[in-house]
Amino acid sequence: MQHIRKMIMTSILLTTAGTLSGCGDTWEGLKKDTRENLQAAENAISKPSKEDKKD
């Protein structure tokens, strides 16, 4: 019984470690996309729109 429990715990640990390592790449990609989107929004806000130029 102890051997089976040890195998199950090892399996859970390896699965968790594998999942978290994949999430690291996803997290870095998410941060990069967010940074780029914020920069694009900042650029769009700072440019005067065509309607502003008519006044």
C-alpha positions as CSV (number, residue, x, y, z in Angstrom):
1,M,0.0,0.0,0.0
2,Q,2.8,2.4,0.9
3,H,4.5,1.7,-2.5
4,I,1.3,2.6,-4.4
5,R,0.8,5.8,-2.4
6,K,4.4,6.8,-3.2
7,M,3.9,6.2,-6.9
8,I,0.7,8.2,-6.9
9,M,2.4,11.1,-5.2
10,T,5.3,11.0,-7.6
11,S,2.9,11.0,-10.5
12,I,1.0,14.0,-9.1
13,L,4.3,15.9,-8.5
14,L,5.6,15.2,-12.0
15,T,2.3,16.2,-13.6
16,T,2.2,19.4,-11.6
17,A,5.8,20.3,-12.5
18,G,5.1,19.7,-16.2
19,T,2.0,21.8,-16.1
20,L,3.7,24.7,-14.4
21,S,6.6,24.7,-16.8
22,G,4.2,25.0,-19.7
23,C,2.4,27.8,-17.9
24,G,5.6,29.8,-17.6
25,D,5.8,30.1,-21.4
26,T,2.1,31.0,-21.6
27,W,2.6,33.7,-18.8
28,E,5.5,35.3,-20.6
29,G,3.5,35.4,-23.9
30,L,0.5,36.9,-22.1
31,K,2.7,39.6,-20.5
32,K,4.3,40.4,-23.9
33,D,0.9,40.6,-25.6
34,T,-0.5,42.8,-22.9
35,R,2.5,45.2,-23.1
36,E,2.1,45.5,-26.9
37,N,-1.6,46.1,-26.6
38,L,-1.1,48.8,-24.0
39,Q,1.5,50.5,-26.2
40,A,-0.9,50.4,-29.2
41,A,-3.7,51.9,-27.1
42,E,-1.4,54.6,-25.7
43,N,-0.4,55.5,-29.3
44,A,-4.0,55.6,-30.4
45,I,-5.0,57.9,-27.6
46,S,-2.0,60.3,-28.1
47,K,-2.8,60.8,-31.8
48,P,-5.5,63.4,-32.4
49,S,-8.5,61.9,-34.3
50,K,-9.8,63.3,-37.5
51,E,-12.9,64.7,-35.7
52,D,-10.6,66.7,-33.4
53,K,-8.9,68.3,-36.4
54,K,-12.2,69.6,-37.8
55,D,-12.9,71.9,-34.8
